[in-house]
Structures are given as C-alpha cells and as structure tokens.
Amino acid sequence: MKSSSVLVGALAVLCTMAGGCAHWPATSLTLPKDQVDKLREVAGRLLRQAPAFQALLSDLQQQR
C-alpha cells in the first residue's frame, strides 16, 4: 500500500472523529514509512477510544 493512501485513510478516520473536515484545505502529502507506521498506530488508538467506534463494536457483538 502506498504511503499516501495510508495517510488518506488515517486522516479520514481522524476527520470523522473530529466532526468533519470541510474546513480543512485539500493537500497532497507523502511521508516516510516510519512516520506512516506511527500515524497508523495513533489513529488506531484514537479510533479504539472513540465512543462511536465502541458503540459499533458493541452492536456488532450483539448481532452474533
């Protein structure tokens, strides 16, 4: 996976958690692999802590 597509995915997660990104400027970014790895780690941690994500996990567990 290209670094830029990973970054876009991580930013999308953070944007959703922040309540939207309409006010963010469009940009094209690239990062070295080690920075992408750190970004993914932090994004994953933030996602797992998000109440909406916790609710989704709970709903999915109840459907089993």
N, CA, C and O atoms as a GROMACS GRO file, in nm:
protein
  256
    1MET      N    1   0.084  -0.118   0.000
    1MET     CA    2   0.000   0.000   0.000
    1MET      C    3   0.088   0.123   0.000
    1MET      O    4   0.187   0.130   0.074
    2LYS      N    5   0.055   0.220  -0.081
    2LYS     CA    6   0.134   0.342  -0.088
    2LYS      C    7   0.116   0.424   0.038
    2LYS      O    8   0.008   0.425   0.098
    3SER      N    9   0.222   0.492   0.078
    3SER     CA   10   0.218   0.575   0.198
    3SER      C   11   0.107   0.677   0.192
    3SER      O   12   0.040   0.702   0.293
    4SER      N   13   0.086   0.737   0.077
    4SER     CA   14  -0.015   0.842   0.067
    4SER      C   15  -0.155   0.786   0.089
    4SER      O   16  -0.238   0.855   0.149
    5SER      N   17  -0.185   0.665   0.042
    5SER     CA   18  -0.319   0.610   0.062
    5SER      C   19  -0.341   0.573   0.208
    5SER      O   20  -0.454   0.583   0.258
    6VAL      N   21  -0.238   0.530   0.277
    6VAL     CA   22  -0.248   0.503   0.420
    6VAL      C   23  -0.275   0.632   0.495
    6VAL      O   24  -0.358   0.636   0.586
    7LEU      N   25  -0.205   0.736   0.456
    7LEU     CA   26  -0.224   0.865   0.520
    7LEU      C   27  -0.366   0.916   0.498
    7LEU      O   28  -0.429   0.967   0.592
    8VAL      N   29  -0.416   0.904   0.379
    8VAL     CA   30  -0.552   0.949   0.350
    8VAL      C   31  -0.652   0.872   0.436
    8VAL      O   32  -0.745   0.931   0.489
    9GLY      N   33  -0.633   0.741   0.450
    9GLY     CA   34  -0.722   0.662   0.534
    9GLY      C   35  -0.716   0.705   0.679
    9GLY      O   36  -0.820   0.718   0.744
   10ALA      N   37  -0.596   0.726   0.730
   10ALA     CA   38  -0.582   0.770   0.869
   10ALA      C   39  -0.642   0.907   0.890
   10ALA      O   40  -0.708   0.932   0.992
   11LEU      N   41  -0.621   0.996   0.796
   11LEU     CA   42  -0.681   1.130   0.807
   11LEU      C   43  -0.833   1.123   0.801
   11LEU      O   44  -0.901   1.200   0.868
   12ALA      N   45  -0.886   1.032   0.721
   12ALA     CA   46  -1.031   1.017   0.713
   12ALA      C   47  -1.088   0.973   0.848
   12ALA      O   48  -1.193   1.023   0.890
   13VAL      N   49  -1.020   0.881   0.915
   13VAL     CA   50  -1.064   0.837   1.048
   13VAL      C   51  -1.061   0.955   1.145
   13VAL      O   52  -1.158   0.979   1.217
   14LEU      N   53  -0.950   1.026   1.148
   14LEU     CA   54  -0.938   1.139   1.240
   14LEU      C   55  -1.038   1.249   1.206
   14LEU      O   56  -1.093   1.313   1.296
   15CYS      N   57  -1.062   1.270   1.079
   15CYS     CA   58  -1.156   1.372   1.035
   15CYS      C   59  -1.297   1.337   1.084
   15CYS      O   60  -1.368   1.423   1.135
   16THR      N   61  -1.336   1.213   1.068
   16THR     CA   62  -1.467   1.169   1.112
   16THR      C   63  -1.482   1.188   1.263
   16THR      O   64  -1.586   1.233   1.311
   17MET      N   65  -1.377   1.154   1.336
   17MET     CA   66  -1.382   1.169   1.482
   17MET      C   67  -1.388   1.316   1.522
   17MET      O   68  -1.444   1.349   1.626
   18ALA      N   69  -1.333   1.404   1.440
   18ALA     CA   70  -1.330   1.547   1.471
   18ALA      C   71  -1.459   1.617   1.430
   18ALA      O   72  -1.474   1.737   1.454
   19GLY      N   73  -1.551   1.545   1.368
   19GLY     CA   74  -1.679   1.604   1.330
   19GLY      C   75  -1.682   1.662   1.190
   19GLY      O   76  -1.771   1.741   1.158
   20GLY      N   77  -1.588   1.625   1.108
   20GLY     CA   78  -1.590   1.669   0.970
   20GLY      C   79  -1.465   1.745   0.931
   20GLY      O   80  -1.394   1.798   1.017
   21CYS      N   81  -1.438   1.748   0.803
   21CYS     CA   82  -1.315   1.809   0.753
   21CYS      C   83  -1.341   1.911   0.645
   21CYS      O   84  -1.249   1.947   0.571
   22ALA      N   85  -1.464   1.959   0.633
   22ALA     CA   86  -1.495   2.053   0.525
   22ALA      C   87  -1.408   2.178   0.534
   22ALA      O   88  -1.380   2.241   0.432
   23HIS      N   89  -1.366   2.213   0.654
   23HIS     CA   90  -1.285   2.332   0.672
   23HIS      C   91  -1.136   2.308   0.649
   23HIS      O   92  -1.058   2.404   0.650
   24TRP      N   93  -1.094   2.184   0.628
   24TRP     CA   94  -0.954   2.153   0.605
   24TRP      C   95  -0.917   2.178   0.460
   24TRP      O   96  -0.995   2.146   0.370
   25PRO      N   97  -0.801   2.235   0.434
   25PRO     CA   98  -0.760   2.256   0.294
   25PRO      C   99  -0.721   2.124   0.228
   25PRO      O  100  -0.668   2.034   0.293
   26ALA      N  101  -0.747   2.114   0.098
   26ALA     CA  102  -0.705   1.996   0.023
   26ALA      C  103  -0.553   1.999   0.010
   26ALA      O  104  -0.493   2.105  -0.005
   27THR      N  105  -0.492   1.882   0.016
   27THR     CA  106  -0.346   1.875   0.007
   27THR      C  107  -0.303   1.739  -0.044
   27THR      O  108  -0.382   1.645  -0.047
   28SER      N  109  -0.181   1.729  -0.083
   28SER     CA  110  -0.121   1.604  -0.126
   28SER      C  111   0.003   1.584  -0.039
   28SER      O  112   0.096   1.665  -0.043
   29LEU      N  113   0.004   1.477   0.038
   29LEU     CA  114   0.114   1.454   0.132
   29LEU      C  115   0.179   1.319   0.106
   29LEU      O  116   0.115   1.225   0.059
   30THR      N  117   0.307   1.311   0.136
   30THR     CA  118   0.377   1.183   0.141
   30THR      C  119   0.462   1.183   0.267
   30THR      O  120   0.515   1.286   0.309
   31LEU      N  121   0.474   1.066   0.326
   31LEU     CA  122   0.552   1.050   0.448
   31LEU      C  123   0.641   0.928   0.435
   31LEU      O  124   0.607   0.834   0.364
   32PRO      N  125   0.754   0.928   0.504
   32PRO     CA  126   0.836   0.807   0.511
   32PRO      C  127   0.761   0.696   0.584
   32PRO      O  128   0.672   0.723   0.665
   33LYS      N  129   0.797   0.573   0.554
   33LYS     CA  130   0.728   0.457   0.611
   33LYS      C  131   0.722   0.461   0.764
   33LYS      O  132   0.618   0.428   0.821
   34ASP      N  133   0.830   0.500   0.831
   34ASP     CA  134   0.827   0.501   0.978
   34ASP      C  135   0.725   0.601   1.032
   34ASP      O  136   0.662   0.576   1.134
   35GLN      N  137   0.709   0.713   0.964
   35GLN     CA  138   0.610   0.810   1.008
   35GLN      C  139   0.468   0.762   0.980
   35GLN      O  140   0.376   0.788   1.058
   36VAL      N  141   0.451   0.692   0.868
   36VAL     CA  142   0.320   0.633   0.836
   36VAL      C  143   0.284   0.530   0.943
   36VAL      O  144   0.170   0.526   0.989
   37ASP      N  145   0.380   0.448   0.982
   37ASP     CA  146   0.356   0.348   1.086
   37ASP      C  147   0.313   0.414   1.217
   37ASP      O  148   0.221   0.366   1.283
   38LYS      N  149   0.380   0.522   1.254
   38LYS     CA  150   0.344   0.594   1.377
   38LYS      C  151   0.205   0.655   1.366
   38LYS      O  152   0.127   0.650   1.461
   39LEU      N  153   0.175   0.712   1.251
   39LEU     CA  154   0.043   0.771   1.229
   39LEU      C  155  -0.067   0.666   1.238
   39LEU      O  156  -0.172   0.690   1.298
   40ARG      N  157  -0.043   0.551   1.178
   40ARG     CA  158  -0.142   0.443   1.184
   40ARG      C  159  -0.162   0.395   1.328
   40ARG      O  160  -0.274   0.366   1.368
   41GLU      N  161  -0.054   0.388   1.404
   41GLU     CA  162  -0.064   0.346   1.543
   41GLU      C  163  -0.150   0.443   1.623
   41GLU      O  164  -0.239   0.402   1.698
   42VAL      N  165  -0.124   0.571   1.608
   42VAL     CA  166  -0.200   0.672   1.681
   42VAL      C  167  -0.345   0.675   1.634
   42VAL      O  168  -0.437   0.682   1.716
   43ALA      N  169  -0.366   0.668   1.503
   43ALA     CA  170  -0.503   0.668   1.450
   43ALA      C  171  -0.581   0.548   1.502
   43ALA      O  172  -0.699   0.560   1.537
   44GLY      N  173  -0.518   0.433   1.507
   44GLY     CA  174  -0.584   0.314   1.560
   44GLY      C  175  -0.620   0.329   1.707
   44GLY      O  176  -0.729   0.290   1.749
   45ARG      N  177  -0.528   0.386   1.783
   45ARG     CA  178  -0.553   0.408   1.926
   45ARG      C  179  -0.672   0.504   1.944
   45ARG      O  180  -0.761   0.479   2.025
   46LEU      N  181  -0.671   0.613   1.869
   46LEU     CA  182  -0.781   0.710   1.879
   46LEU      C  183  -0.914   0.648   1.837
   46LEU      O  184  -1.017   0.673   1.898
   47LEU      N  185  -0.910   0.568   1.732
   47LEU     CA  186  -1.032   0.503   1.686
   47LEU      C  187  -1.086   0.409   1.793
   47LEU      O  188  -1.206   0.410   1.821
   48ARG      N  189  -0.999   0.328   1.851
   48ARG     CA  190  -1.045   0.235   1.954
   48ARG      C  191  -1.101   0.306   2.077
   48ARG      O  192  -1.184   0.249   2.147
   49GLN      N  193  -1.057   0.428   2.104
   49GLN     CA  194  -1.106   0.505   2.219
   49GLN      C  195  -1.234   0.584   2.188
   49GLN      O  196  -1.298   0.634   2.280
   50ALA      N  197  -1.271   0.595   2.062
   50ALA     CA  198  -1.385   0.676   2.022
   50ALA      C  199  -1.516   0.610   2.066
   50ALA      O  200  -1.538   0.493   2.038
   51PRO      N  201  -1.603   0.685   2.134
   51PRO     CA  202  -1.732   0.629   2.178
   51PRO      C  203  -1.814   0.572   2.063
   51PRO      O  204  -1.878   0.468   2.080
   52ALA      N  205  -1.815   0.636   1.948
   52ALA     CA  206  -1.893   0.585   1.834
   52ALA      C  207  -1.840   0.450   1.788
   52ALA      O  208  -1.918   0.362   1.752
   53PHE      N  209  -1.708   0.433   1.789
   53PHE     CA  210  -1.649   0.305   1.749
   53PHE      C  211  -1.680   0.198   1.854
   53PHE      O  212  -1.710   0.084   1.818
   54GLN      N  213  -1.674   0.234   1.980
   54GLN     CA  214  -1.709   0.140   2.087
   54GLN      C  215  -1.854   0.095   2.073
   54GLN      O  216  -1.885  -0.023   2.093
   55ALA      N  217  -1.944   0.187   2.039
   55ALA     CA  218  -2.085   0.154   2.019
   55ALA      C  219  -2.101   0.059   1.900
   55ALA      O  220  -2.179  -0.036   1.906
   56LEU      N  221  -2.027   0.084   1.793
   56LEU     CA  222  -2.031  -0.004   1.676
   56LEU      C  223  -1.986  -0.144   1.713
   56LEU      O  224  -2.052  -0.242   1.676
   57LEU      N  225  -1.876  -0.156   1.785
   57LEU     CA  226  -1.827  -0.287   1.827
   57LEU      C  227  -1.930  -0.359   1.913
   57LEU      O  228  -1.952  -0.479   1.897
   58SER      N  229  -1.993  -0.286   2.003
   58SER     CA  230  -2.095  -0.345   2.089
   58SER      C  231  -2.214  -0.395   2.006
   58SER      O  232  -2.264  -0.505   2.028
   59ASP      N  233  -2.257  -0.314   1.911
   59ASP     CA  234  -2.368  -0.354   1.823
   59ASP      C  235  -2.333  -0.478   1.743
   59ASP      O  236  -2.415  -0.568   1.729
   60LEU      N  237  -2.212  -0.483   1.692
   60LEU     CA  238  -2.170  -0.598   1.613
   60LEU      C  239  -2.162  -0.724   1.699
   60LEU      O  240  -2.197  -0.833   1.652
   61GLN      N  241  -2.118  -0.711   1.824
   61GLN     CA  242  -2.111  -0.826   1.915
   61GLN      C  243  -2.251  -0.879   1.945
   61GLN      O  244  -2.271  -1.000   1.955
   62GLN      N  245  -2.347  -0.789   1.960
   62GLN     CA  246  -2.484  -0.829   1.991
   62GLN      C  247  -2.550  -0.901   1.874
   62GLN      O  248  -2.642  -0.981   1.894
   63GLN      N  249  -2.506  -0.874   1.753
   63GLN     CA  250  -2.563  -0.936   1.634
   63GLN      C  251  -2.513  -1.078   1.614
   63GLN      O  252  -2.569  -1.151   1.532
   64ARG      N  253  -2.410  -1.120   1.684
   64ARG     CA  254  -2.355  -1.255   1.668
   64ARG      C  255  -2.446  -1.359   1.725
   64ARG      O  256  -2.414  -1.478   1.719
   0.00000   0.00000   0.00000
